[in-house]
Amino acid sequence: MLVGNNLQEIQRVKTHLHNSFSIKDLGTFLYFLGFEISRSPSSIVLNQRKYCLDLLSNSGLLACKPASSPMEPSYPLSESEGSLLLNQGEYRRLIWRLLYLTHTRSDISFAVHKLSQFISNPREPYMITALRVLRYLKGCLGLGLFFSSNNQIVIKAFSDSDWGTCIDSRRSITGYCVFMGNSLISWKSKKQSTMSKSSSEAEYRALASLVCELQWLQYLCHDLHTHISESFVVCCDNKSVICIAKNLTFHERTKHIEIDCHFVQTKLQEGLIHLISVSSFNQVIDMLIKPLHPRLFRENLSKLNMKDIHASTCGSIK
């Protein structure tokens, strides 16, 4: 696969490859390693619809009734809940395939991340939840990332955490997402490696993780000769976290997160990020840190600006 902004240079490389190896030019990029590209003069949509269909077919759920959300909020998962699966390999293979699907499907990232934590000793409730994820996918097979040709080269990001929600370890969940213009380009849902003593600490760790991602994106933009003059806007719904980030005086309550504090403050002073407060209502990543009821899940999903160009043929979620 060749990508570039100079058609003559791409043609020169193809000619060189053709003279050196036996290759076949398949033309415009449409399908590659399970990823489908749909192009129009105004946009590009990246999805894994065929991969979803194959996954459902291999699981025997191609004719199943769609679910309205990936996880049931009132059905928490625990390491000791339920009996062990007899066929544990089936569960592991399913989770591995779902993990590959999260490259374009942020809407199932939290559910798949949660299920992957139990891959060493899978139990029946985990398999039931994994099958619910498949049923959810049945209702939105073609949902994918939408990139408009009129997108502004402006980075905006959101960070959040769900404090101490892991039943087994009481660790918090880090969640963030990054937009270029209105297009989602990066996201993360992951359990934090240490236990946080307060919600502010948990959210600050999530913020530090997001700033690391933004620093990498800045390096990537530089390598691609894409200049972003403005600071990356970072939205956080915890005012105490913003105060800690902007306060250069450390005190007893922040000693245990001092490294994260120094890192975020340094990037704030360098102008990499511009930290602003956002209301919880306008926070767009609740679906990355906790299971939501169907109505809230659909509202949150709509804020991520993902598109399903096959919606008319796939049916709707009921």
C-alpha positions as CSV (number, residue, x, y, z in Angstrom):
1,M,0.0,0.0,0.0
2,L,1.4,3.4,-1.1
3,V,0.3,6.7,0.5
4,G,1.5,10.1,-0.6
5,N,0.5,13.6,-1.8
6,N,2.5,13.4,-5.1
7,L,0.9,11.1,-7.8
8,Q,4.0,11.3,-9.9
9,E,6.2,10.1,-7.1
10,I,3.8,7.3,-6.3
11,Q,3.9,6.2,-10.0
12,R,7.7,6.3,-10.0
13,V,7.8,4.0,-6.9
14,K,5.2,1.6,-8.5
15,T,7.3,1.5,-11.7
16,H,10.4,0.7,-9.7
17,L,8.7,-2.1,-7.8
18,H,7.2,-3.5,-11.0
19,N,10.7,-3.7,-12.5
20,S,12.1,-5.4,-9.5
21,F,9.3,-7.7,-8.5
22,S,6.3,-9.4,-10.0
23,I,3.5,-7.2,-8.6
24,K,-0.1,-6.3,-9.6
25,D,-1.5,-2.9,-9.3
26,L,-5.0,-3.2,-7.6
27,G,-5.8,0.5,-8.1
28,T,-7.4,2.7,-5.5
29,F,-7.3,1.4,-1.9
30,L,-10.6,-0.2,-1.0
31,Y,-10.0,-3.2,1.2
32,F,-6.9,-4.1,3.2
33,L,-6.5,-6.5,6.2
34,G,-10.2,-6.3,7.1
35,F,-10.4,-2.6,6.8
36,E,-12.8,-1.1,4.2
37,I,-12.4,2.3,2.7
38,S,-15.4,4.2,1.2
39,R,-14.5,7.3,-0.7
40,S,-16.5,10.3,-2.0
41,P,-15.5,13.8,-3.0
42,S,-16.5,15.1,0.4
43,S,-15.3,12.4,2.8
44,I,-13.7,9.0,3.5
45,V,-15.2,6.4,5.8
46,L,-13.1,3.6,7.4
47,N,-15.0,0.6,8.7
48,Q,-14.7,-3.2,9.2
49,R,-18.2,-4.3,8.1
50,K,-17.0,-7.5,6.3
51,Y,-14.9,-8.4,9.3
52,C,-18.0,-8.0,11.5
53,L,-20.1,-10.2,9.2
54,D,-17.4,-12.9,9.2
55,L,-17.2,-12.7,13.0
56,L,-21.0,-13.1,13.4
57,S,-21.0,-15.9,10.8
58,N,-18.3,-17.9,12.5
59,S,-20.0,-17.4,15.9
60,G,-23.4,-18.6,14.5
61,L,-25.1,-15.3,15.3
62,L,-25.7,-14.0,11.8
63,A,-29.5,-14.2,12.3
64,C,-29.5,-13.0,16.0
65,K,-31.6,-10.2,17.4
66,P,-29.5,-7.0,17.7
67,A,-28.8,-5.6,21.2
68,S,-29.1,-1.9,22.0
69,S,-25.7,-1.6,23.7
70,P,-22.5,-3.6,24.1
71,M,-22.9,-4.2,27.9
72,E,-25.6,-4.4,30.5
73,P,-25.0,-1.6,33.1
74,S,-26.6,-3.5,35.9
75,Y,-24.6,-6.7,35.3
76,P,-21.0,-6.0,36.7
77,L,-18.3,-8.6,36.0
78,S,-16.1,-10.1,38.7
79,E,-13.2,-12.5,38.7
80,S,-15.0,-15.0,41.0
81,E,-18.5,-14.8,39.4
82,G,-20.0,-17.8,37.6
83,S,-18.5,-21.2,36.7
84,L,-15.5,-21.7,34.5
85,L,-16.0,-22.3,30.8
86,L,-15.4,-25.8,29.5
87,N,-14.2,-24.5,26.1
88,Q,-11.9,-21.6,27.2
89,G,-10.1,-21.4,23.8
90,E,-13.4,-20.3,22.1
91,Y,-13.6,-17.4,24.5
92,R,-10.0,-16.3,24.0
93,R,-10.3,-16.5,20.2
94,L,-13.4,-14.4,20.3
95,I,-11.8,-11.7,22.4
96,W,-8.7,-11.6,20.2
97,R,-10.9,-11.0,17.2
98,L,-12.9,-8.3,19.0
99,L,-9.7,-6.6,20.0
100,Y,-8.8,-6.2,16.3
101,L,-12.2,-4.7,15.7
102,T,-11.6,-1.9,18.2
103,H,-9.2,-0.3,15.6
104,T,-12.3,1.4,14.1
105,R,-15.0,0.7,16.7
106,S,-14.5,3.0,19.8
107,D,-18.1,2.1,20.8
108,I,-17.0,-1.4,21.9
109,S,-13.6,-0.5,23.3
110,F,-14.7,-0.4,27.0
111,A,-16.6,-3.7,26.7
112,V,-13.8,-5.5,24.9
113,H,-11.2,-4.1,27.3
114,K,-13.2,-5.3,30.3
115,L,-13.7,-8.8,28.8
116,S,-10.0,-9.1,28.0
117,Q,-9.1,-8.8,31.7
118,F,-10.6,-12.3,32.3
119,I,-8.9,-14.1,29.4
120,S,-6.8,-16.3,31.6
121,N,-9.8,-17.8,33.5
122,P,-12.9,-17.2,31.4
123,R,-16.2,-17.9,33.1
124,E,-19.8,-18.2,31.7
125,P,-20.9,-14.6,32.5
126,Y,-18.0,-13.3,30.5
127,M,-19.0,-15.4,27.5
128,I,-22.6,-14.1,27.8
129,T,-21.4,-10.5,27.8
130,A,-19.1,-11.2,24.8
131,L,-22.0,-12.6,22.8
132,R,-24.0,-9.5,23.7
133,V,-21.2,-7.4,22.1
134,L,-21.7,-9.5,18.9
135,R,-25.4,-8.9,19.1
136,Y,-24.8,-5.2,19.4
137,L,-22.5,-5.3,16.3
138,K,-25.3,-7.0,14.4
139,G,-27.3,-3.8,14.6
140,C,-24.6,-1.5,13.4
141,L,-22.2,-3.5,11.1
142,G,-21.0,-0.7,9.0
143,L,-20.4,1.9,11.7
144,G,-16.9,3.4,11.2
145,L,-14.7,6.5,11.3
146,F,-15.8,9.5,9.3
147,F,-13.2,11.9,7.8
148,S,-14.5,15.0,6.0
149,S,-12.5,16.6,3.3
150,N,-13.3,19.9,4.8
151,N,-12.0,19.1,8.2
152,Q,-10.0,21.8,10.0
153,I,-6.5,20.9,11.1
154,V,-7.3,21.5,14.8
155,I,-6.8,19.0,17.6
156,K,-9.4,18.8,20.4
157,A,-9.3,16.1,23.1
158,F,-11.4,14.9,26.1
159,S,-10.2,13.0,29.1
160,D,-12.1,11.4,32.0
161,S,-12.0,8.5,34.4
162,D,-14.4,6.3,36.4
163,W,-13.0,6.2,40.0
164,G,-12.5,2.9,41.7
165,T,-15.1,1.0,39.7
166,C,-13.2,-2.3,39.3
167,I,-14.9,-4.7,41.7
168,D,-11.8,-6.9,42.2
169,S,-9.0,-4.3,42.5
170,R,-10.9,-1.0,43.0
171,R,-8.7,0.6,40.3
172,S,-10.0,3.3,38.1
173,I,-10.7,3.4,34.4
174,T,-8.8,5.8,32.1
175,G,-10.7,7.1,29.1
176,Y,-9.8,9.7,26.4
177,C,-10.5,10.5,22.8
178,V,-8.9,12.9,20.4
179,F,-10.5,14.7,17.4
180,M,-9.0,16.4,14.4
181,G,-11.6,18.8,13.5
182,N,-14.8,16.8,13.9
183,S,-13.2,13.4,13.1
184,L,-12.2,10.9,15.8
185,I,-8.6,9.9,15.3
186,S,-7.5,8.3,18.7
187,W,-9.1,6.9,21.8
188,K,-8.3,4.7,24.8
189,S,-10.1,2.8,27.5
190,K,-7.9,1.1,30.0
191,K,-7.8,0.2,33.7
192,Q,-5.1,2.2,35.6
193,S,-2.0,0.4,36.8
194,T,-2.3,1.8,40.3
195,M,-5.0,2.5,42.8
196,S,-6.1,6.1,43.1
197,K,-7.1,7.5,46.5
198,S,-9.4,10.2,45.1
199,S,-11.4,10.9,42.0
200,S,-9.1,13.9,41.3
201,E,-6.1,11.6,41.3
202,A,-7.8,9.1,39.0
203,E,-8.7,11.9,36.5
204,Y,-5.3,13.5,36.7
205,R,-3.7,10.1,35.7
206,A,-6.1,10.0,32.8
207,L,-5.1,13.5,31.8
208,A,-1.4,12.6,31.9
209,S,-2.1,9.6,29.7
210,L,-3.9,11.8,27.2
211,V,-1.1,14.4,27.2
212,C,1.4,11.6,26.3
213,E,-0.8,10.7,23.3
214,L,-1.0,14.4,22.3
215,Q,2.8,14.7,22.4
216,W,3.1,11.7,20.1
217,L,0.5,13.1,17.7
218,Q,2.6,16.3,17.6
219,Y,5.6,14.4,16.6
220,L,3.6,12.5,14.0
221,C,2.2,15.7,12.5
222,H,5.7,17.0,12.3
223,D,6.9,13.9,10.4
224,L,4.0,14.3,8.0
225,H,4.9,18.0,7.4
226,T,1.6,19.1,8.9
227,H,1.9,22.2,11.0
228,I,-0.7,22.8,13.7
229,S,-0.1,26.3,15.0
230,E,-2.6,26.3,17.8
231,S,-2.3,24.5,21.1
232,F,-4.2,21.3,21.5
233,V,-7.4,22.0,23.4
234,V,-8.0,19.5,26.2
235,C,-11.4,19.3,27.9
236,C,-11.8,18.0,31.5
237,D,-14.9,18.0,33.7
238,N,-13.0,18.0,37.0
239,K,-12.1,21.6,38.1
240,S,-9.7,20.4,40.9
241,V,-7.6,18.6,38.2
242,I,-7.4,21.8,36.2
243,C,-6.3,23.7,39.3
244,I,-3.6,21.1,40.1
245,A,-2.3,21.3,36.5
246,K,-2.1,25.1,36.6
247,N,-0.7,25.3,40.2
248,L,3.1,25.3,40.2
249,T,3.3,24.8,44.0
250,F,3.1,21.1,45.0
251,H,1.7,20.2,48.4
252,E,1.2,17.1,50.5
253,R,-2.0,16.0,48.6
254,T,-0.2,15.7,45.3
255,K,3.2,14.1,46.3
256,H,2.1,10.6,45.1
257,I,1.3,11.9,41.6
258,E,4.1,14.4,41.4
259,I,5.6,12.9,38.3
260,D,2.3,13.2,36.4
261,C,1.9,16.7,37.8
262,H,5.3,17.8,36.5
263,F,4.7,16.2,33.1
264,V,1.3,17.8,32.5
265,Q,2.4,21.2,33.8
266,T,5.5,21.2,31.6
267,K,3.4,20.5,28.5
268,L,1.0,23.2,29.6
269,Q,3.8,25.8,29.9
270,E,5.3,24.7,26.6
271,G,2.0,25.5,24.9
272,L,1.3,21.9,23.7
273,I,-2.1,21.9,25.4
274,H,-4.7,24.4,26.4
275,L,-6.6,23.0,29.4
276,I,-10.3,24.1,29.7
277,S,-13.2,23.0,31.9
278,V,-16.2,21.2,30.3
279,S,-19.5,20.3,31.9
280,S,-20.2,16.6,32.6
281,F,-23.1,16.9,30.1
282,N,-20.7,17.9,27.3
283,Q,-18.3,15.1,28.1
284,V,-18.1,12.8,25.2
285,I,-16.3,9.7,26.5
286,D,-18.6,8.2,29.1
287,M,-18.9,5.1,26.9
288,L,-15.1,4.6,27.2
289,I,-15.1,4.4,31.0
290,K,-18.3,2.6,32.0
291,P,-21.3,0.7,30.6
292,L,-24.3,2.9,29.8
293,H,-28.0,2.4,29.4
294,P,-29.1,2.3,25.7
295,R,-30.4,5.8,25.6
296,L,-27.3,7.3,27.1
297,F,-25.1,5.1,25.0
298,R,-26.7,6.3,21.8
299,E,-26.5,9.9,22.9
300,N,-22.8,9.5,23.7
301,L,-22.1,7.6,20.4
302,S,-23.6,10.5,18.4
303,K,-21.1,12.9,19.9
304,L,-18.2,10.8,18.4
305,N,-19.3,11.6,14.8
306,M,-19.0,8.0,13.6
307,K,-21.0,7.1,10.5
308,D,-22.7,4.0,9.2
309,I,-23.0,4.3,5.4
310,H,-24.7,0.9,5.3
311,A,-27.4,1.8,7.8
312,S,-30.2,1.5,5.3
313,T,-29.3,-2.1,4.5
314,C,-28.2,-3.3,8.0
315,G,-31.4,-2.4,9.7
316,S,-31.8,-0.4,12.9
317,I,-31.2,-1.2,16.6
318,K,-34.3,-2.1,18.5
